[in-house]
């Protein structure tokens, strides 16, 4: 039976290509979920959506849960969200964004208590504003604390080599390739733990 990985994210999961005037996406062979599937043979489900913020209101949270339920059972859920919240919400702060993610993780854990989850902090952006750079750094700590609270695995893509497109926000094709290579061994460790009957498959693992 194929291993199924669910990737719930925004445009950097969807594979948005900012070079395309029609706002289309990179071809499958250049999107990180598809690259991950090709490298591993896993069934990697791309649940990315352009412009998505962290589901935190009841209706949008239920919509997110319904999307995820559609593809169960799964071996792991990858959550890569928060960039749009940081760039679009009024008076954005790590506290406000963390509160949104807290509500989403609470809903996920209530609905799917045994599903292994890998929470990723928002990848860096290259917008040359000090307060934006500081916010993205603060989100690493905020997400790390939430991962510990909900006993989910955590990793920090801002430390990965992810060159951006000219818009300074979205992944380049090279970043998608690097992201797929970086996340694969993390998921293999999570799957290995899930297969270990002595451990809780939903337990926390923290990666660099």
MARBA-964617 format. One record per residue (C-alpha): y, z, x. Coordinates in Angstrom, 2 decimals. Each point is the difference from the previous one (the first is absolute). Last residue first. Example, Ala and Ser with C-alpha at 12.3 -4.5 7.8 and 13.67 -1.06 7.14 Angstrom:
SITE         Y         Z         X
SITE     -1.06      7.14     13.67
SITE     -3.44      0.66     -1.37
! end
This chain:
SITE         Y         Z         X
SITE     21.65     12.07     17.02
SITE     -2.63      1.00     -2.51
SITE     -0.37      3.02     -2.27
SITE     -3.17      0.62     -1.94
SITE      0.07      1.98     -3.22
SITE     -2.97      0.42     -2.27
SITE     -0.86     -2.30     -2.91
SITE     -3.50     -0.75      1.27
SITE     -0.76      3.75      0.18
SITE     -2.30      0.51      2.96
SITE     -3.67      0.82      0.63
SITE     -1.20     -3.10     -1.86
SITE      1.57     -2.25      2.61
SITE      0.51     -3.39     -1.65
SITE      3.59      0.84     -0.93
SITE      0.56      0.98      3.63
SITE     -1.14     -3.39      1.19
SITE      2.16     -1.70     -2.61
SITE      3.06      1.92      1.22
SITE     -0.79     -0.85      3.61
SITE     -0.46     -3.68     -0.89
SITE      3.29      0.10     -1.88
SITE      1.82      1.19      3.11
SITE     -1.77     -2.61      2.12
SITE      1.23     -2.80     -2.32
SITE      3.60      1.21     -0.38
SITE      1.21     -1.12      3.41
SITE     -1.55     -3.45      0.03
SITE      1.26     -0.76     -3.51
SITE      3.49      1.24      0.88
SITE      0.09     -2.11      3.16
SITE     -0.84     -3.15     -1.96
SITE      2.56      0.79     -2.71
SITE      2.58      0.76      2.69
SITE     -0.62     -3.38      1.65
SITE      0.57     -1.74     -3.34
SITE      3.34      1.78     -0.17
SITE      0.23      3.13     -2.10
SITE      3.00      0.49     -2.27
SITE      3.09      2.13      0.60
SITE      2.19     -1.43      2.78
SITE      0.82     -3.16     -2.04
SITE     -0.90     -2.06      3.08
SITE     -3.64      0.95     -0.28
SITE     -1.35      3.21      1.45
SITE     -2.09      0.85      3.03
SITE     -2.68      2.60     -0.78
SITE     -1.22      1.73      3.16
SITE     -1.13      3.32     -1.48
SITE      1.98      3.26      0.20
SITE      1.73     -0.64     -3.32
SITE     -3.51     -0.47     -1.45
SITE     -0.58      3.77     -0.31
SITE     -3.45      1.05     -1.15
SITE     -1.30      2.48     -2.54
SITE     -3.31      0.94     -1.63
SITE      0.07      1.89     -3.26
SITE     -0.38      3.71     -0.56
SITE      2.70      0.22     -2.66
SITE      2.26      2.47      1.79
SITE     -0.87     -1.32      3.47
SITE      0.87     -3.55     -1.01
SITE      3.19      1.28     -1.60
SITE      1.05      1.68      3.26
SITE     -0.64     -3.21      1.95
SITE      1.98     -1.94     -2.58
SITE      3.09      2.18      0.50
SITE     -0.36     -0.06      3.79
SITE     -0.16     -3.80      0.12
SITE      2.73     -0.23     -2.64
SITE      2.46      1.68      2.37
SITE     -0.30     -2.91      2.44
SITE      0.69     -2.50     -2.80
SITE      3.04      2.01     -1.03
SITE      1.33      0.14      3.56
SITE     -0.14     -3.77      0.35
SITE      1.81     -0.44     -3.30
SITE      2.67      2.56      0.95
SITE      0.60     -1.70      3.35
SITE      0.55     -3.45     -1.45
SITE     -1.26     -2.99      1.96
SITE     -2.57     -1.23     -2.57
SITE     -3.09     -0.47      2.15
SITE     -2.56      1.42     -2.42
SITE     -2.82      2.36      0.87
SITE     -3.20      0.08     -2.01
SITE     -0.08      2.43     -2.94
SITE     -2.43      2.91      0.51
SITE     -3.62     -0.84     -0.67
SITE     -2.29      1.99     -2.29
SITE     -3.71     -0.74      0.37
SITE     -1.90      1.16     -3.07
SITE     -3.69      0.85     -0.36
SITE     -0.94      0.09     -3.70
SITE     -1.47      3.34     -1.04
SITE      2.74      1.39     -2.25
SITE      0.83     -3.31     -1.70
SITE      2.08      0.75     -3.11
SITE      1.53      3.31      1.03
SITE      0.14     -1.08      3.64
SITE      1.79     -3.19     -0.91
SITE      2.45      1.77     -2.32
SITE      0.85      2.63      2.61
SITE      0.32     -2.76      2.58
SITE      2.56     -1.75     -2.21
SITE      1.97      3.17     -0.70
SITE      0.14      0.89      3.71
SITE      1.00     -3.57      0.84
SITE      3.02      0.30     -2.26
SITE      0.88      3.42      1.42
SITE     -0.29     -1.42      3.53
SITE      2.51     -2.70     -0.93
SITE      2.45      2.62     -1.20
SITE     -0.52      2.31      3.00
SITE      0.05     -2.83      2.52
SITE      3.37     -0.99     -1.38
SITE      1.45     -2.94     -1.90
SITE      3.47      0.52     -1.41
SITE     -0.57     -2.69     -2.62
SITE     -3.37     -1.73      0.27
SITE     -0.30     -3.43      1.58
SITE     -0.81      0.20      3.71
SITE     -2.03      3.21      0.15
SITE     -1.75     -0.63     -3.31
SITE     -0.77     -3.54      1.09
SITE     -1.60      1.26      3.20
SITE     -1.98      2.72     -1.75
SITE     -3.47     -1.46     -0.45
SITE     -3.19     -0.72      1.95
SITE     -2.92      1.68     -1.78
SITE     -3.50     -0.96      1.19
SITE     -2.80      0.88     -2.42
SITE     -3.50      0.42      1.41
SITE     -3.67     -0.74     -0.77
SITE      0.60     -1.51     -3.42
SITE     -1.65      0.25     -3.40
SITE      2.33     -0.98     -1.48
SITE      2.08     -3.17     -0.15
SITE      1.45      0.30     -3.51
SITE      0.63      3.72      0.56
SITE      2.65     -0.88      2.62
SITE      2.01     -2.18     -2.34
SITE     -0.29      2.60     -2.77
SITE      1.19      2.70      2.38
SITE      3.07     -2.05      0.87
SITE      0.81     -0.61     -3.67
SITE     -0.47      3.72     -0.69
SITE      2.45      0.82      2.79
SITE      2.48     -2.55     -1.35
SITE     -0.11      1.59     -3.45
SITE      0.13      3.61      1.18
SITE      2.86     -0.44      2.52
SITE     -0.93      0.36      3.66
SITE     -1.39     -3.34      1.18
SITE      1.37     -0.47      3.54
SITE      2.17     -3.10      0.13
SITE     -1.28     -3.54     -0.37
SITE      2.38     -2.79      0.98
SITE     -2.68     -2.61      0.59
SITE     -3.43      1.17     -1.11
SITE     -3.05      0.81      2.11
SITE     -3.36      0.63     -1.66
SITE     -1.96     -2.00      2.57
SITE     -3.69      0.77     -0.42
SITE     -1.99      0.04      3.24
SITE     -3.70     -0.72     -0.59
SITE     -1.27      0.75      3.48
SITE     -1.39     -2.66      2.36
SITE      1.72      1.77      2.88
SITE      2.28     -2.45      1.80
SITE      0.50     -2.33     -2.98
SITE      0.73      2.89     -2.35
SITE      2.53      1.52      2.40
SITE      1.68     -3.39      0.39
SITE      0.16     -0.29     -3.79
SITE      1.61      3.44     -0.31
SITE      2.36     -0.77      2.92
SITE      1.33     -3.31     -1.30
SITE     -0.02     -2.98      2.42
SITE     -3.30     -1.70     -0.93
SITE      0.86      0.49     -3.68
SITE      3.13     -2.18      0.28
SITE      3.28      1.92      0.26
SITE      1.66      0.63     -3.32
SITE      2.43     -1.82     -2.25
SITE      3.62      0.83     -0.47
SITE      0.96     -3.59     -0.89
SITE      2.35     -0.12      3.00
SITE     -2.94      0.78      2.31
SITE      1.07      1.65      3.27
SITE     -0.18      3.41     -1.63
SITE     -3.81     -0.27     -0.21
SITE     -1.36      2.65     -2.37
SITE     -3.51      1.10      0.91
SITE     -0.92      2.14     -3.00
SITE     -0.49      2.91      2.39
SITE      3.42     -0.32      1.60
SITE      1.38     -0.79     -3.45
SITE     -1.04      3.36     -1.44
SITE     -3.19      2.02      0.16
SITE     -3.39      0.89     -1.38
SITE     -2.78     -1.26      2.25
SITE     -3.45      0.64     -1.51
SITE     -2.97     -0.14      2.38
SITE     -3.42     -1.03     -1.34
SITE     -3.09      0.21      2.19
SITE     -2.49     -2.67     -1.03
SITE     -3.39      0.99     -1.40
! end
